[in-house]
């Protein structure tokens, strides 16, 4: 586990993210007081739904669930005639 101050983390963020990718946890401190923990994301357990994972993150205060219902799927629109890329290539000539 690495312990790093905010300034050092800001200046060497890529380095600490590489450590996290390798499985190491990084404790972030502000004036010597721990304020955050950066840890690798582990694979979800099989059989756990996306909704269950989001609910868990919401309870932990990590994520906020959407307040509005999600958008409905839009229908695909088929365009007829010359394609846009063909038209642009002709205009460039």
N, C-alpha and C positions, 0 to 999 in steps of 0.2 A: 504494500500500500504506500502510495506517495502522498506527501503533504505539500501543498503549494499555496502561496499567497496569490491574491487576485492579480496583482501587477505581473508577477511571473507567469501566471496562467495566461493572461492576455498576450504577453509577449511571445510565449512558446506554446500556444494552443495546439498546434498540429502535433507537437511532440507528445503532449499529454493525451491527446486523442488516440495516437498510435499505441501508447501504453494501455489505454482502455480497450482498444481492439484486441490486444494480446491477453486480456482477461484481468488486468490489474485495476484496482479501485484507486481513485484520486480524491483526496480530501482537500477542499478549498477552504482557506482561512482568510479572515479579515482581521488584521492586527493581532494575529496569533489565535483567534477564536474560530473554531470550525463553523462554517456556515452552509456548506453544501458537500454533497458526495456525488462524484461522477463515477458511474459503474457501467460495465458492459450490459447490453440487453441480451438476455438469454432467450433461447427458443421457447415458444409456448408449449405447454404440455399437450400431448395429443388429446383431442376430444374437448378442449376448452374453446368455446366460441369467442368470436371477436367481441360480441356484446358483453360477455362475462369479463374479458380482459379490460374493456373500457370501463365497466362498472367498478372493477377493482382499482383501476387508476384514479377514478373519480373519488372513491372513498378515501384513498391515500392522499388526495389533494394534488395529484400530479397532472391530471387532465380535467377539463370541464366538458361535460356532456352538452350536446347541442340543445338549444332551447326551442328551436323551430323544427317541424318535421322536415325530413330530407326532401329534396326535389324529386318529382316523378321523372321517369326516363322519357327523354324526348325521342320522337320518331326521326329516323334518318331521312334526309331529303335527297332525292335523286335529281341531279342537274342534267339537262339535255343540251346538246349543242357542242361547240368547241370547248375543250378544256381550258382552264385558266392559264396553265403553263404554256400551252400552244399559242394562245393569244398573246402572252407576254413576249414569247420568242419572236413572233411575227412583228410586234411593235418595235422591238430592238433593232430590227434590220433596216 
